[in-house]
Amino acid sequence: MCGQTGIIFGDAERSPNDMEYFRELFLRLLLLNRKRGPHAAGVAAVNADGSFQLLKRPLEAAAFTLLPEYDEFMDSLKPEVTLLMGHTRFATVGSVEKTENAHPIRSGNCLGTVNGTIFNADTLFRRFNLTRFAEVDSELIVRLADKCAPDGRIQIEKFLDCLTDCRGQLSAVLNSLAAPKEVVILKGNKPLSLFYNPKMNAIIYSSETTHIMTALRGDRNWLKLNLPHMTCVVFNVEDLISPQIHRLKFITQSWRNKR
């Protein structure tokens, strides 16, 4: 299992104090996910103009967040940020030491984090004629998203159609740098919990609801979004409360019946 966490920032004026609040909240969420993924950690930030930052290392989250590079990354966050995403990796396939195997993964214009295992990834890489740079099966999801974004924006119906051939376990968060205000959430058969704060116009997400409840420390301004499994939701930061909702379909399969 891996851990995913992050913040989707709706359009709003944000003070330095607001940004500090979000930095601290994100740090708590990332550290709470460390038990889900002790082998590597990574973060990415996307801005409204499509610029981005990406940092990942083969380190447990507690050690990762003590790096000077992590402090520099968080200190440089702009009020124009649209998405802050984090990941903690539990290594199953692929070397821990190879940075390309850590998340977030970049493919062309797309950035993504994935929790799950695609058992037939090798077959699908060949079927879709996708270039492979990492060793992890989860790279497939980000490369499919990029393949389905010939003009920059991820073509959701085409992307979801490609995913129907995947076999395994999956939840993911994706963004195209050419459409930085759109965030694609895939909540499949792996856990992912989302909360919305109408006052701050932001969404936080994490692999476990308990992570969010612990990180919020009793703050009642955050409301849980009841997002069912096997759902794709596309959030636009210009109108967070009116997302596009699609059915997510793929061949769900657990470790126990792997063939």
C-alpha positions as CSV (number, residue, x, y, z in Angstrom):
1,M,0.0,0.0,0.0
2,C,1.0,3.6,-0.5
3,G,-0.1,6.9,0.9
4,Q,-1.6,9.8,-1.0
5,T,-2.3,13.3,0.4
6,G,-2.7,16.8,-0.8
7,I,-4.6,20.0,-1.1
8,I,-6.7,21.4,-4.0
9,F,-6.8,25.2,-3.7
10,G,-9.9,26.9,-5.0
11,D,-9.7,30.5,-6.2
12,A,-9.4,32.7,-3.2
13,E,-7.2,35.5,-1.7
14,R,-4.7,33.9,0.6
15,S,-2.7,35.7,3.3
16,P,0.8,34.6,4.5
17,N,-0.9,33.2,7.5
18,D,-3.3,31.1,5.4
19,M,-0.3,29.7,3.4
20,E,1.5,28.8,6.7
21,Y,-1.7,27.0,7.9
22,F,-1.8,24.9,4.7
23,R,1.9,24.1,4.9
24,E,1.5,22.8,8.4
25,L,-1.6,20.9,7.6
26,F,0.1,19.3,4.6
27,L,3.1,18.3,6.7
28,R,0.9,16.6,9.3
29,L,-0.9,14.7,6.6
30,L,2.3,13.6,4.9
31,L,3.8,12.4,8.1
32,L,0.6,10.5,9.0
33,N,0.9,8.6,5.7
34,R,4.4,7.4,6.4
35,K,3.3,4.0,7.8
36,R,1.5,3.4,4.5
37,G,4.7,4.0,2.6
38,P,8.1,3.9,4.4
39,H,10.3,3.5,1.4
40,A,10.1,6.9,-0.4
41,A,8.4,10.2,-0.3
42,G,7.6,13.0,-2.8
43,V,5.8,16.2,-3.2
44,A,4.7,18.4,-6.1
45,A,3.1,21.8,-6.4
46,V,1.3,23.2,-9.5
47,N,0.6,26.9,-10.0
48,A,-2.2,28.5,-12.0
49,D,0.2,29.4,-14.8
50,G,1.2,25.8,-15.3
51,S,4.6,26.2,-13.6
52,F,5.4,23.5,-11.1
53,Q,7.9,22.1,-8.5
54,L,8.7,18.4,-7.9
55,L,10.8,16.9,-5.2
56,K,11.1,13.2,-4.3
57,R,13.7,11.0,-2.5
58,P,14.1,7.4,-1.4
59,L,13.5,8.3,2.2
60,E,10.8,7.7,4.8
61,A,8.6,10.8,5.2
62,A,10.0,11.9,8.5
63,A,13.5,12.0,7.1
64,F,12.3,13.5,3.8
65,T,10.6,16.5,5.6
66,L,13.8,17.3,7.4
67,L,15.7,17.9,4.2
68,P,16.7,21.5,3.5
69,E,15.3,20.9,0.0
70,Y,11.9,20.2,1.5
71,D,12.0,23.5,3.5
72,E,12.9,25.4,0.3
73,F,10.1,23.7,-1.5
74,M,7.5,24.6,1.0
75,D,8.9,28.2,1.6
76,S,8.6,28.8,-2.2
77,L,4.9,28.0,-2.4
78,K,2.9,30.8,-4.1
79,P,-0.6,32.0,-3.2
80,E,-1.4,31.1,-6.9
81,V,-0.8,27.4,-6.2
82,T,-3.7,25.2,-7.4
83,L,-2.6,21.8,-6.3
84,L,-0.2,20.5,-3.6
85,M,0.3,16.7,-3.8
86,G,2.2,14.3,-1.7
87,H,3.0,10.6,-1.7
88,T,4.6,8.0,0.5
89,R,5.7,4.8,-1.3
90,F,5.5,1.2,-0.2
91,A,7.8,-0.6,-2.7
92,T,6.4,-3.7,-4.3
93,V,7.9,-3.5,-7.9
94,G,10.9,-1.5,-8.8
95,S,14.1,-0.4,-7.0
96,V,13.7,1.8,-3.9
97,E,16.9,3.7,-4.8
98,K,15.7,4.7,-8.3
99,T,14.1,8.1,-7.9
100,E,12.0,7.6,-11.0
101,N,10.1,4.9,-9.1
102,A,8.9,7.4,-6.5
103,H,5.8,9.6,-6.8
104,P,4.6,12.1,-8.0
105,I,5.4,10.7,-11.5
106,R,5.6,13.1,-14.4
107,S,4.8,12.1,-18.0
108,G,4.8,14.9,-20.5
109,N,2.3,17.5,-19.2
110,C,0.9,15.2,-16.6
111,L,1.7,14.8,-12.9
112,G,0.2,12.1,-10.8
113,T,0.3,10.0,-7.7
114,V,-1.1,6.5,-7.5
115,N,-2.0,4.0,-4.8
116,G,-2.5,0.5,-6.1
117,T,-1.1,-2.3,-8.3
118,I,-1.9,-2.8,-12.0
119,F,-1.2,-6.5,-12.5
120,N,-1.3,-6.4,-16.3
121,A,0.7,-3.1,-16.6
122,D,3.4,-4.7,-18.8
123,T,0.8,-5.9,-21.3
124,L,-0.9,-2.5,-21.4
125,F,2.4,-0.6,-21.8
126,R,2.9,-2.6,-25.0
127,R,-0.8,-2.4,-26.1
128,F,-0.9,1.4,-25.8
129,N,2.7,1.8,-27.1
130,L,3.8,3.8,-24.1
131,T,7.3,4.8,-23.3
132,R,8.5,3.5,-19.9
133,F,11.1,5.3,-17.8
134,A,10.4,3.8,-14.3
135,E,10.0,0.2,-13.2
136,V,6.7,0.7,-11.3
137,D,3.4,-0.5,-12.7
138,S,1.7,2.7,-11.4
139,E,3.6,4.7,-14.1
140,L,1.1,3.3,-16.5
141,I,-1.8,5.5,-15.1
142,V,0.1,8.8,-15.5
143,R,1.3,7.8,-19.0
144,L,-2.2,6.9,-20.1
145,A,-3.4,10.3,-18.8
146,D,-0.7,12.0,-20.8
147,K,-1.5,10.0,-23.9
148,C,-5.2,11.1,-23.5
149,A,-4.1,14.8,-23.4
150,P,-2.9,15.5,-26.9
151,D,-3.9,19.2,-26.6
152,G,-2.9,19.5,-23.0
153,R,-6.2,18.9,-21.2
154,I,-6.9,15.3,-20.2
155,Q,-9.7,14.0,-22.3
156,I,-11.6,12.3,-19.5
157,E,-13.9,10.0,-21.5
158,K,-11.0,8.7,-23.6
159,F,-8.8,8.3,-20.4
160,L,-11.6,6.4,-18.6
161,D,-12.1,4.1,-21.6
162,C,-8.3,3.2,-21.5
163,L,-8.6,2.4,-17.8
164,T,-11.2,-0.2,-18.3
165,D,-8.5,-2.7,-19.4
166,C,-6.5,-2.2,-16.2
167,R,-6.6,-5.2,-13.8
168,G,-5.9,-4.7,-10.1
169,Q,-6.2,-2.0,-7.5
170,L,-6.3,1.8,-8.0
171,S,-6.8,5.2,-6.7
172,A,-5.0,8.2,-8.1
173,V,-4.7,12.0,-8.3
174,L,-3.7,13.6,-11.6
175,N,-3.2,17.0,-13.1
176,S,-2.1,18.3,-16.5
177,L,0.2,21.3,-16.4
178,A,-1.5,22.5,-19.6
179,A,-4.8,22.7,-17.6
180,P,-3.5,23.5,-14.1
181,K,-6.9,24.4,-12.7
182,E,-8.3,20.9,-13.3
183,V,-7.6,18.1,-10.8
184,V,-8.6,14.5,-11.6
185,I,-9.4,12.2,-8.7
186,L,-9.8,8.5,-9.3
187,K,-11.3,6.8,-6.3
188,G,-11.3,3.2,-7.2
189,N,-10.9,0.2,-4.9
190,K,-8.1,1.7,-2.8
191,P,-9.0,4.2,0.0
192,L,-9.1,8.0,-0.5
193,S,-10.9,10.5,1.6
194,L,-11.7,14.1,0.8
195,F,-12.8,17.1,3.0
196,Y,-13.9,20.6,1.9
197,N,-13.6,23.9,3.7
198,P,-16.1,26.4,2.3
199,K,-14.6,29.3,4.2
200,M,-11.1,28.7,2.8
201,N,-12.4,27.2,-0.5
202,A,-10.0,24.3,-0.4
203,I,-10.1,20.5,-0.5
204,I,-7.8,18.2,1.4
205,Y,-7.4,14.5,0.7
206,S,-5.6,11.6,2.3
207,S,-5.6,7.8,2.0
208,E,-7.3,7.4,5.3
209,T,-10.1,9.4,7.0
210,T,-8.4,9.0,10.3
211,H,-5.4,10.9,9.0
212,I,-7.5,13.9,8.1
213,M,-9.4,13.9,11.4
214,T,-6.1,13.7,13.3
215,A,-4.4,16.4,11.2
216,L,-7.4,18.8,11.6
217,R,-7.2,18.7,15.4
218,G,-10.9,19.3,16.0
219,D,-11.3,22.0,13.3
220,R,-15.0,21.7,12.4
221,N,-14.8,23.9,9.3
222,W,-13.9,20.9,7.2
223,L,-16.8,18.9,5.7
224,K,-16.3,15.3,4.5
225,L,-17.2,14.8,0.8
226,N,-19.0,11.5,0.4
227,L,-17.3,10.2,-2.7
228,P,-18.2,6.6,-3.5
229,H,-15.7,4.0,-4.7
230,M,-15.3,3.5,-8.5
231,T,-15.8,7.2,-9.2
232,C,-13.8,9.8,-11.2
233,V,-14.2,13.4,-10.1
234,V,-12.8,16.3,-12.0
235,F,-12.4,19.4,-9.8
236,N,-11.9,22.9,-11.3
237,V,-10.4,25.4,-8.9
238,E,-12.6,28.1,-10.3
239,D,-15.7,26.3,-9.0
240,L,-14.8,23.6,-6.5
241,I,-18.3,22.8,-5.5
242,S,-19.5,21.9,-9.0
243,P,-17.2,19.0,-10.1
244,Q,-17.7,16.7,-13.1
245,I,-18.5,13.2,-11.8
246,H,-18.0,10.1,-13.9
247,R,-18.2,6.4,-13.3
248,L,-14.8,4.7,-13.0
249,K,-14.5,1.2,-14.4
250,F,-11.7,-1.3,-14.4
251,I,-11.1,-5.0,-13.5
252,T,-10.9,-5.0,-9.8
253,Q,-8.7,-7.7,-8.4
254,S,-7.0,-8.3,-5.1
255,W,-3.6,-9.9,-4.3
256,R,-5.3,-13.1,-3.2
257,N,-6.8,-13.9,-6.7
258,K,-3.9,-12.7,-8.7
259,R,-3.3,-14.8,-11.8
